[in-house]
């Protein structure tokens, strides 16, 4: 999900939009936001699986239009999939995130969600 963070009002009038967009870390439900498709034998979408998504990564932008600094947050992974712990990636520094609520910030720029698997 790309959040519109830059506004163009003309050639020399551009600015960054710093509004906080509150987004869920877990359980983004898109069921009501998608059209119901008819079940076709070769359809690649299984309508029986809920459209529930969990966040696994965020790209952040700090600075202004034309310059700034990018960081990222991502869930840690192991062979079984995503875990609840988050890490922050800032150039060559990788640190644990103590409070996952801090991931939702006005710096969030691109959100990466993964559809839940229901077995």
C-alpha positions as CSV (number, residue, x, y, z in Angstrom):
1,X,0.0,0.0,0.0
2,X,1.5,3.3,-1.1
3,X,0.6,6.3,1.1
4,X,0.5,9.6,-0.8
5,X,3.1,11.6,1.1
6,X,4.1,14.2,-1.5
7,X,1.8,16.9,-2.9
8,X,2.4,18.8,-6.1
9,X,0.7,22.1,-6.5
10,X,2.7,23.4,-9.4
11,X,6.2,23.5,-10.7
12,X,7.7,25.2,-7.7
13,X,5.1,24.4,-5.1
14,X,5.7,20.9,-3.7
15,X,5.5,19.6,-0.1
16,X,5.5,16.6,2.0
17,X,2.2,15.4,3.6
18,X,3.0,14.5,7.2
19,X,-0.5,13.4,8.4
20,X,-0.6,10.3,10.6
21,X,-2.3,7.4,8.8
22,X,-3.5,4.9,11.3
23,X,-3.0,1.4,9.8
24,X,-3.4,-2.0,11.5
25,X,-0.4,-4.2,12.2
26,X,-2.6,-7.3,12.1
27,X,-6.0,-8.0,10.7
28,X,-6.5,-5.7,7.7
29,X,-9.9,-6.9,6.5
30,X,-10.5,-6.1,2.9
31,X,-13.6,-8.3,2.5
32,X,-16.0,-5.4,2.3
33,X,-13.8,-3.4,0.0
34,X,-13.5,-6.0,-2.8
35,X,-16.1,-7.1,-5.4
36,X,-17.6,-10.6,-5.0
37,X,-16.4,-12.6,-8.0
38,X,-18.2,-15.6,-9.4
39,X,-16.5,-18.9,-8.9
40,X,-15.0,-20.0,-12.1
41,X,-13.1,-23.3,-12.3
42,X,-9.8,-21.7,-13.4
43,X,-10.2,-18.6,-11.2
44,X,-7.0,-18.0,-9.2
45,X,-8.9,-16.4,-6.3
46,X,-10.6,-18.7,-3.8
47,X,-13.6,-16.7,-2.4
48,X,-13.8,-19.1,0.5
49,X,-10.6,-17.7,2.0
50,X,-11.1,-14.5,4.0
51,X,-9.4,-11.4,2.7
52,X,-7.4,-10.8,5.9
53,X,-4.0,-9.3,5.8
54,X,-1.1,-8.8,8.3
55,X,1.6,-6.2,8.0
56,X,5.1,-7.5,7.6
57,X,7.0,-4.4,6.5
58,X,7.0,-0.6,6.4
59,X,9.2,1.8,4.5
60,X,9.5,5.2,6.2
61,X,10.6,8.5,4.8
62,X,12.1,11.3,7.0
63,X,12.8,14.7,5.6
64,X,11.2,16.9,3.0
65,X,10.4,16.8,-0.7
66,X,13.5,16.3,-2.7
67,X,15.7,15.0,0.1
68,X,15.5,12.9,3.2
69,X,16.3,9.5,4.7
70,X,14.6,6.2,4.4
71,X,14.4,3.5,7.0
72,X,12.3,0.3,7.2
73,X,10.6,-1.9,9.8
74,X,10.0,-5.6,9.2
75,X,8.8,-8.6,11.1
76,X,11.5,-11.1,11.9
77,X,11.2,-14.4,10.0
78,X,12.1,-18.0,10.7
79,X,11.3,-21.2,8.8
80,X,7.7,-21.2,10.1
81,X,7.0,-17.6,8.9
82,X,6.5,-14.2,10.4
83,X,6.9,-13.7,14.1
84,X,5.5,-10.9,16.3
85,X,8.9,-9.3,16.9
86,X,9.8,-6.3,14.7
87,X,13.2,-4.9,13.7
88,X,14.2,-1.5,12.4
89,X,16.6,-1.2,9.5
90,X,18.5,2.1,9.3
91,X,21.4,1.9,6.9
92,X,23.8,-0.6,8.3
93,X,22.1,-0.7,11.8
94,X,19.5,-3.3,12.6
95,X,17.8,-2.9,16.0
96,X,14.9,-4.6,17.8
97,X,11.7,-2.6,18.1
98,X,10.7,-2.5,21.8
99,X,7.1,-1.1,21.1
100,X,5.4,-2.3,18.0
101,X,2.9,0.6,18.2
102,X,5.8,2.9,17.3
103,X,5.7,1.4,13.8
104,X,2.5,3.4,13.0
105,X,3.9,6.9,12.5
106,X,3.6,9.9,10.2
107,X,6.9,8.7,8.5
108,X,5.2,5.6,7.1
109,X,5.4,5.7,3.3
110,X,4.9,2.1,1.8
111,X,3.1,-0.7,3.7
112,X,3.6,-4.4,2.9
113,X,0.8,-6.8,3.8
114,X,0.6,-10.6,3.4
115,X,-2.6,-12.4,3.1
116,X,-3.3,-14.8,6.0
117,X,-3.3,-18.5,5.3
118,X,-6.4,-20.3,6.6
119,X,-6.0,-24.0,6.7
